[in-house]
Amino acid sequence: MEKLSLKKYGWKCVLGSEIIYFVCLLGGFLTLRSVEATKLHHTFFEIFPGFTWITVGSVILGAIYFFVFAWIFASYFVWMHNSSLVEIKK
């Protein structure tokens, strides 16, 4: 196996997390679930400091949170992957 590139993997994680974030925000507007489930969905997002449902500032703040979390995840994952590779000497 080859070593992973932090830059490539990190940006892929950011793209994936931002897509999921906006899909989840859209899910908060859908009325396909019960009132209690929608309330729980809104409350889940409000665990992020400074996030209130749904203001422009909060949406941007949430996107920043997901960006940072994606880079933290990518850094850890790439480090774990690359440090676990064993070189075979011939």
C-alpha positions as CSV (number, residue, x, y, z in Angstrom):
1,M,0.0,0.0,0.0
2,E,1.1,3.5,-0.6
3,K,1.2,6.4,1.8
4,L,-1.8,8.7,1.8
5,S,-1.4,12.4,0.9
6,L,-2.8,14.6,3.7
7,K,-3.7,17.3,1.3
8,K,-5.7,15.1,-1.1
9,Y,-7.4,13.1,1.7
10,G,-8.1,16.2,3.7
11,W,-9.9,18.0,0.9
12,K,-11.9,14.9,0.1
13,C,-13.0,14.7,3.8
14,V,-13.9,18.4,3.7
15,L,-16.0,18.0,0.5
16,G,-17.8,15.0,2.0
17,S,-18.5,16.5,5.3
18,E,-19.8,19.8,3.8
19,I,-22.1,17.9,1.5
20,I,-23.4,15.9,4.4
21,Y,-23.8,19.0,6.5
22,F,-25.9,20.8,3.9
23,V,-28.0,17.6,3.3
24,C,-28.7,17.4,7.0
25,L,-29.7,21.1,7.1
26,L,-32.1,20.5,4.2
27,G,-33.4,17.5,6.2
28,G,-34.4,19.9,9.0
29,F,-36.8,21.6,6.6
30,L,-38.6,18.5,5.4
31,T,-41.9,17.7,6.9
32,L,-41.6,13.9,6.3
33,R,-41.1,13.2,10.0
34,S,-43.0,13.9,13.2
35,V,-42.8,17.1,15.1
36,E,-40.8,15.5,17.9
37,A,-38.3,14.1,15.4
38,T,-37.9,17.5,13.7
39,K,-37.4,19.1,17.1
40,L,-34.7,16.6,18.0
41,H,-33.0,17.2,14.6
42,H,-32.9,21.0,15.3
43,T,-31.6,20.3,18.9
44,F,-28.8,18.1,17.6
45,F,-27.4,21.0,15.5
46,E,-27.6,23.3,18.5
47,I,-25.0,21.3,20.4
48,F,-22.5,23.2,18.4
49,P,-21.5,26.4,20.3
50,G,-23.0,29.5,18.8
51,F,-25.4,27.6,16.5
52,T,-29.1,28.6,16.5
53,W,-31.6,27.1,14.1
54,I,-31.4,28.6,11.2
55,T,-29.6,31.9,10.8
56,V,-27.1,32.8,8.1
57,G,-24.3,33.2,10.8
58,S,-25.1,29.8,12.2
59,V,-25.0,28.1,8.9
60,I,-21.6,29.6,8.1
61,L,-20.4,28.7,11.6
62,G,-21.6,25.1,11.2
63,A,-19.7,24.9,7.9
64,I,-16.6,26.1,9.6
65,Y,-17.0,23.5,12.3
66,F,-17.4,20.8,9.8
67,F,-14.3,22.1,7.9
68,V,-12.2,22.0,11.0
69,F,-13.5,18.6,12.1
70,A,-12.9,17.1,8.6
71,W,-9.2,18.3,8.7
72,I,-8.8,16.9,12.3
73,F,-10.2,13.5,11.1
74,A,-8.1,13.5,8.0
75,S,-4.9,14.3,9.9
76,Y,-5.5,11.5,12.4
77,F,-6.5,9.0,9.7
78,V,-3.6,9.8,7.4
79,W,-1.2,9.6,10.3
80,M,-2.6,6.3,11.5
81,H,-2.5,4.8,8.0
82,N,1.0,6.1,7.1
83,S,2.5,5.1,10.4
84,S,1.1,1.6,10.2
85,L,2.7,0.8,6.9
86,V,5.6,-1.7,7.1
87,E,8.5,-1.3,4.7
88,I,9.6,-4.6,3.2
89,K,13.4,-4.6,2.6
90,K,14.6,-6.8,-0.2
